[in-house]
Amino acid sequence: MWVGAFWAVEDGRKKKADRVVQGGVAIVAGIIFIVVLYLPWLSLEYSAINGLFRGEDQIAVAVPMVLILVAVITIFGGIIHVAGYEIGIQMASAMSALALFISVMASIVTLLDPSNTEGTLNLLIGPWICTAGAIFGAISSKLERK
């Protein structure tokens, strides 16, 4: 009888530790989504365009705003998951998948741009770090000990 009670308590501690790790990784992924907006995304001739400033058209303004929303929801999901709500990690994983899609599509569209014949448009570090943060956020729900 006492052994069964011990295992129930031990299992509860493992689940709480797993929740903290999962939520913590999701929070870090959300912070990466915000930080990456200040890193350079594109290099156009002699100037660098980062993810937040100097957007010239509507899509260049919409993508950073969507990434900010994704980051806030990811951080919120991580926080409520640490607090014990299972929906939090699902929110963080879904938003990380969306951030992964955005960063990969930004990379693909930039690399396949037909106007890039002179080699004046180069992809910089921003989308790559955003992709790495999105992968961390997407796998955060799978981080649990057996």
Backbone as JSON, one array per atom type, in Angstrom:
{
  "sequence": "MWVGAFWAVEDGRKKKADRVVQGGVAIVAGIIFIVVLYLPWLSLEYSAINGLFRGEDQIAVAVPMVLILVAVITIFGGIIHVAGYEIGIQMASAMSALALFISVMASIVTLLDPSNTEGTLNLLIGPWICTAGAIFGAISSKLERK",
  "N": [[0.81, -1.19, 0.0], [1.89, 1.31, 0.87], [3.94, 1.52, -0.92], [2.64, 1.93, -3.36], [1.49, 4.44, -2.88], [3.82, 5.96, -2.7], [4.83, 5.78, -5.32], [2.81, 7.14, -6.67], [3.11, 9.74, -5.69], [5.73, 10.25, -6.54], [5.4, 10.07, -9.31], [3.78, 12.28, -9.74], [5.54, 14.37, -9.15], [7.37, 14.06, -11.23], [5.74, 14.67, -13.41], [5.17, 17.36, -12.86], [7.74, 18.48, -13.04], [8.25, 17.91, -15.72], [6.28, 19.54, -16.88], [7.25, 22.06, -16.2], [9.68, 22.12, -17.61], [8.74, 21.8, -20.28], [7.04, 24.06, -20.53], [8.92, 26.06, -19.99], [10.71, 25.82, -22.16], [8.96, 26.5, -24.22], [8.43, 29.16, -23.52], [10.98, 30.3, -23.86], [11.23, 29.88, -26.61], [9.23, 31.66, -27.54], [10.37, 34.07, -26.71], [12.62, 34.08, -28.34], [11.35, 34.46, -30.81], [10.58, 37.13, -30.62], [13.04, 38.46, -30.21], [14.37, 37.86, -32.57], [13.27, 39.54, -34.42], [14.7, 41.85, -34.29], [17.06, 41.24, -35.44], [19.05, 41.16, -38.45], [17.35, 40.4, -41.46], [17.39, 40.52, -44.25], [19.76, 41.47, -46.72], [20.22, 44.18, -48.67], [21.8, 45.43, -51.25], [23.72, 47.82, -49.9], [22.62, 48.04, -47.41], [21.02, 46.75, -44.46], [18.02, 45.05, -43.82], [15.97, 44.59, -41.16], [13.76, 42.47, -39.24], [11.77, 44.11, -38.19], [11.88, 46.87, -38.73], [11.72, 49.35, -41.35], [9.96, 48.29, -43.3], [8.72, 48.05, -46.49], [6.49, 47.37, -48.02], [3.13, 46.01, -47.71], [3.23, 43.29, -46.92], [5.7, 43.11, -45.8], [5.3, 44.51, -43.5], [3.23, 43.13, -42.3], [4.17, 40.51, -41.7], [6.14, 40.75, -39.55], [4.35, 41.71, -37.56], [2.59, 39.58, -37.28], [4.42, 37.69, -36.33], [5.03, 38.84, -33.85], [2.55, 38.59, -32.55], [2.37, 35.77, -32.57], [4.57, 35.21, -30.95], [3.77, 36.31, -28.48], [1.51, 34.74, -27.88], [2.74, 32.24, -27.75], [4.49, 32.56, -25.54], [2.57, 33.1, -23.55], [1.15, 30.66, -23.65], [3.19, 28.92, -22.76], [3.5, 29.87, -20.14], [0.96, 29.39, -18.95], [0.96, 26.67, -19.19], [3.0, 25.88, -17.46], [1.71, 26.63, -15.16], [-0.12, 24.63, -14.97], [-2.13, 24.04, -16.81], [-3.19, 22.13, -19.48], [-3.82, 22.99, -22.05], [-2.11, 25.03, -22.64], [0.43, 24.16, -23.61], [-0.34, 23.12, -26.01], [-1.19, 25.4, -27.35], [1.26, 26.75, -27.51], [2.76, 24.98, -29.08], [1.29, 24.97, -31.49], [1.52, 27.66, -32.28], [4.27, 27.82, -32.55], [4.62, 26.12, -34.7], [3.4, 27.66, -36.66], [5.16, 29.86, -36.69], [7.43, 28.53, -37.61], [6.59, 27.88, -40.2], [6.31, 30.5, -41.27], [8.97, 31.5, -41.11], [10.39, 29.66, -42.69], [9.08, 29.96, -45.14], [9.71, 32.65, -45.66], [12.43, 32.39, -46.05], [12.51, 30.67, -48.32], [11.07, 32.14, -50.29], [12.7, 34.38, -50.49], [15.13, 33.26, -51.38], [14.35, 32.18, -53.82], [13.69, 34.34, -55.34], [13.13, 35.93, -58.37], [14.2, 38.39, -59.08], [16.66, 38.47, -58.02], [19.03, 38.36, -59.51], [21.39, 39.8, -59.8], [22.66, 39.33, -57.47], [22.27, 40.97, -55.31], [20.52, 40.75, -53.22], [20.5, 39.24, -50.2], [20.02, 36.56, -47.94], [19.96, 36.8, -44.45], [20.85, 36.26, -40.98], [18.5, 36.29, -39.39], [16.0, 34.8, -40.24], [16.96, 32.18, -39.98], [17.57, 31.82, -37.26], [15.03, 32.24, -36.25], [13.75, 30.02, -37.33], [15.09, 27.98, -35.91], [14.27, 28.6, -33.27], [11.53, 28.17, -33.59], [11.48, 25.43, -34.05], [12.37, 24.53, -31.55], [10.18, 25.39, -29.99], [8.14, 23.88, -31.17], [8.84, 21.23, -30.54], [8.62, 21.27, -27.84], [6.4, 20.23, -26.56], [6.84, 17.54, -26.56], [8.78, 16.95, -24.72], [9.34, 15.0, -22.24], [9.92, 12.9, -19.43], [10.45, 9.4, -19.09]],
  "CA": [[0.0, 0.0, 0.0], [2.76, 2.47, 0.95], [4.72, 1.61, -2.15], [1.76, 2.53, -4.36], [1.37, 5.86, -2.58], [5.1, 6.57, -3.04], [4.92, 5.92, -6.77], [1.87, 8.19, -7.1], [3.74, 11.03, -5.39], [6.9, 10.38, -7.41], [4.91, 10.32, -10.65], [3.3, 13.66, -9.75], [6.71, 15.24, -9.21], [7.91, 13.98, -12.59], [4.86, 15.42, -14.31], [5.37, 18.79, -12.61], [9.04, 18.84, -13.61], [8.07, 17.91, -17.17], [5.52, 20.74, -17.24], [8.13, 23.23, -16.08], [10.61, 22.08, -18.73], [8.0, 22.06, -21.5], [6.63, 25.46, -20.54], [10.12, 26.89, -20.08], [11.2, 25.79, -23.55], [8.0, 27.28, -25.01], [8.65, 30.58, -23.21], [12.23, 30.68, -24.52], [10.94, 29.97, -28.05], [8.52, 32.91, -27.76], [11.33, 35.17, -26.58], [13.43, 34.06, -29.56], [10.56, 35.05, -31.89], [10.62, 38.58, -30.48], [14.42, 38.92, -30.39], [14.8, 37.68, -33.96], [12.79, 40.66, -35.21], [15.71, 42.9, -34.27], [18.21, 40.76, -36.19], [18.86, 41.41, -39.89], [16.76, 39.32, -42.25], [17.8, 40.63, -45.65], [20.76, 42.48, -47.06], [19.89, 44.71, -49.99], [22.94, 46.24, -51.64], [24.61, 48.21, -48.81], [21.89, 48.22, -46.15], [20.37, 45.55, -43.94], [16.63, 45.23, -43.42], [15.67, 43.59, -40.15], [12.38, 42.01, -39.26], [10.79, 45.01, -37.6], [11.96, 48.24, -39.24], [11.89, 49.63, -42.77], [9.12, 47.5, -44.2], [8.32, 48.92, -47.58], [5.16, 47.03, -48.52], [2.24, 45.5, -46.67], [3.65, 41.99, -46.42], [6.87, 43.34, -44.95], [4.79, 45.0, -42.22], [2.34, 42.12, -41.72], [4.9, 39.35, -41.18], [6.61, 40.99, -38.18], [3.24, 41.83, -36.63], [2.13, 38.22, -37.01], [5.42, 37.06, -35.47], [4.85, 39.38, -32.51], [1.37, 37.92, -32.01], [2.76, 34.38, -32.34], [5.47, 35.18, -29.79], [2.99, 36.57, -27.26], [0.69, 33.56, -27.6], [3.66, 31.16, -27.35], [4.92, 32.83, -24.17], [1.4, 32.89, -22.71], [0.92, 29.23, -23.58], [4.2, 28.34, -21.88], [3.23, 30.27, -18.75], [-0.19, 28.68, -18.4], [1.3, 25.26, -19.09], [3.73, 25.74, -16.19], [0.7, 26.76, -14.1], [-0.85, 23.38, -14.86], [-3.18, 23.88, -17.81], [-2.67, 21.37, -20.62], [-4.04, 23.7, -23.3], [-1.01, 25.95, -22.85], [1.47, 23.58, -24.46], [-0.92, 22.98, -27.35], [-1.11, 26.74, -27.95], [2.66, 27.04, -27.82], [3.18, 24.13, -30.21], [0.63, 25.44, -32.71], [2.11, 28.94, -32.67], [5.63, 27.54, -33.02], [4.5, 25.58, -36.06], [3.12, 28.81, -37.53], [6.42, 30.61, -36.82], [8.28, 27.73, -38.48], [6.09, 28.08, -41.56], [6.63, 31.86, -41.7], [10.41, 31.67, -41.32], [10.81, 28.85, -43.84], [8.56, 30.6, -46.35], [10.52, 33.85, -45.91], [13.71, 31.92, -46.62], [12.3, 30.13, -49.67], [10.69, 33.22, -51.19], [13.88, 35.23, -50.71], [16.13, 32.54, -52.18], [13.83, 31.91, -55.16], [13.26, 35.6, -55.93], [13.73, 36.06, -59.7], [14.92, 39.66, -59.23], [17.94, 38.32, -57.33], [20.0, 37.92, -60.51], [22.66, 40.47, -59.6], [23.24, 38.93, -56.2], [22.22, 42.09, -54.36], [19.6, 40.43, -52.13], [21.03, 38.08, -49.5], [19.33, 36.16, -46.72], [20.86, 36.9, -43.32], [20.73, 35.33, -39.85], [17.2, 36.35, -38.74], [15.1, 33.67, -40.47], [17.55, 30.91, -39.52], [17.38, 31.74, -35.81], [13.59, 32.08, -36.05], [13.46, 28.6, -37.6], [15.57, 27.19, -34.77], [13.35, 28.85, -32.15], [10.26, 27.51, -33.88], [11.67, 23.99, -33.83], [12.36, 24.33, -30.09], [8.81, 25.52, -29.52], [7.3, 22.78, -31.66], [9.15, 19.98, -29.85], [8.49, 21.44, -26.39], [5.34, 19.36, -26.03], [7.32, 16.14, -26.5], [9.83, 16.84, -23.73], [8.9, 14.38, -20.99], [10.73, 11.76, -19.01], [9.73, 8.13, -18.91]],
  "C": [[0.86, 1.26, 0.0], [3.58, 2.64, -0.32], [3.9, 2.27, -3.25], [1.6, 4.02, -4.14], [2.67, 6.59, -2.95], [5.2, 6.79, -4.55], [3.98, 6.98, -7.3], [2.47, 9.57, -6.86], [4.92, 11.28, -6.32], [6.47, 10.7, -8.84], [4.4, 11.77, -10.78], [4.45, 14.65, -9.83], [7.32, 15.24, -10.61], [7.06, 14.79, -13.56], [5.02, 16.92, -14.11], [6.69, 19.26, -13.19], [8.96, 18.86, -15.13], [7.31, 19.14, -17.63], [6.4, 21.98, -17.19], [9.12, 23.27, -17.25], [9.9, 22.41, -20.04], [7.6, 23.53, -21.6], [7.82, 26.4, -20.65], [10.68, 26.95, -21.48], [10.26, 26.6, -24.45], [8.19, 28.78, -24.77], [9.91, 31.08, -23.89], [12.01, 30.8, -26.03], [10.2, 31.27, -28.37], [9.44, 34.12, -27.65], [12.23, 35.24, -27.81], [12.67, 34.69, -30.71], [10.58, 36.58, -31.82], [12.03, 39.11, -30.77], [14.83, 38.87, -31.85], [14.3, 38.81, -34.85], [13.79, 41.81, -35.25], [16.99, 42.48, -34.99], [17.98, 41.02, -37.67], [18.32, 40.18, -40.61], [17.26, 39.34, -43.68], [18.9, 41.67, -45.77], [20.49, 42.91, -48.49], [20.92, 45.77, -50.33], [23.79, 46.6, -50.43], [23.89, 48.41, -47.5], [21.24, 46.91, -45.75], [18.95, 45.92, -43.51], [16.36, 44.16, -42.37], [14.18, 43.28, -40.15], [11.36, 43.01, -38.8], [10.77, 46.4, -38.23], [12.11, 48.25, -40.76], [11.14, 48.68, -43.68], [8.53, 48.4, -45.26], [6.91, 48.61, -48.11], [4.36, 46.37, -47.4], [2.69, 44.17, -46.1], [4.86, 42.14, -45.5], [6.46, 43.9, -43.59], [3.97, 43.92, -41.53], [3.09, 40.96, -41.08], [5.47, 39.62, -39.79], [5.48, 41.12, -37.16], [2.66, 40.45, -36.29], [3.12, 37.49, -36.1], [5.34, 37.57, -34.04], [3.66, 38.71, -31.84], [1.67, 36.46, -31.67], [3.65, 34.27, -31.11], [4.7, 35.37, -28.49], [2.14, 35.35, -26.9], [1.56, 32.38, -27.16], [4.12, 31.35, -25.9], [3.75, 32.62, -23.2], [1.08, 31.41, -22.55], [1.92, 28.52, -22.68], [3.94, 28.65, -20.42], [2.05, 29.5, -18.19], [0.05, 27.17, -18.36], [2.08, 24.99, -17.8], [2.75, 25.82, -15.03], [-0.18, 25.52, -13.99], [-1.96, 23.15, -15.87], [-2.6, 23.24, -19.06], [-2.83, 22.11, -21.95], [-2.88, 24.62, -23.64], [0.05, 25.4, -23.79], [0.96, 23.35, -25.88], [-0.9, 24.33, -28.08], [0.31, 27.05, -28.38], [3.15, 26.23, -29.01], [2.57, 24.6, -31.52], [1.25, 26.76, -33.2], [3.55, 28.76, -33.15], [5.61, 26.95, -34.42], [4.21, 26.7, -37.05], [4.38, 29.65, -37.74], [7.41, 29.86, -37.71], [7.88, 27.91, -39.93], [6.49, 29.46, -42.09], [8.12, 32.0, -42.0], [10.91, 30.85, -42.51], [10.31, 29.47, -45.14], [9.32, 31.89, -46.67], [11.85, 33.47, -46.54], [13.54, 31.46, -48.06], [11.98, 31.24, -50.66], [11.88, 34.12, -51.5], [14.89, 34.54, -51.61], [15.67, 32.29, -53.6], [13.35, 33.17, -55.87], [13.92, 35.77, -57.3], [14.48, 37.38, -59.9], [16.29, 39.61, -58.56], [19.02, 37.84, -58.3], [21.36, 38.58, -60.33], [23.34, 40.08, -58.3], [23.21, 40.03, -55.15], [21.34, 41.8, -53.16], [20.09, 39.14, -51.46], [20.23, 37.83, -48.23], [20.33, 36.16, -45.57], [20.4, 36.01, -42.17], [19.32, 35.26, -39.24], [16.29, 35.15, -38.98], [15.65, 32.34, -39.97], [17.36, 30.75, -38.02], [15.9, 31.59, -35.49], [13.17, 30.63, -36.31], [13.91, 27.72, -36.45], [14.68, 27.38, -33.56], [12.01, 28.18, -32.35], [10.35, 26.0, -33.69], [11.68, 23.69, -32.34], [10.94, 24.41, -29.55], [7.92, 24.37, -29.95], [7.59, 21.47, -30.93], [8.97, 20.09, -28.34], [7.43, 20.53, -25.8], [5.78, 17.92, -25.88], [8.39, 15.93, -25.45], [9.26, 16.28, -22.42], [9.76, 13.15, -20.7], [9.87, 10.53, -18.83], [10.07, 7.53, -17.58]]
}
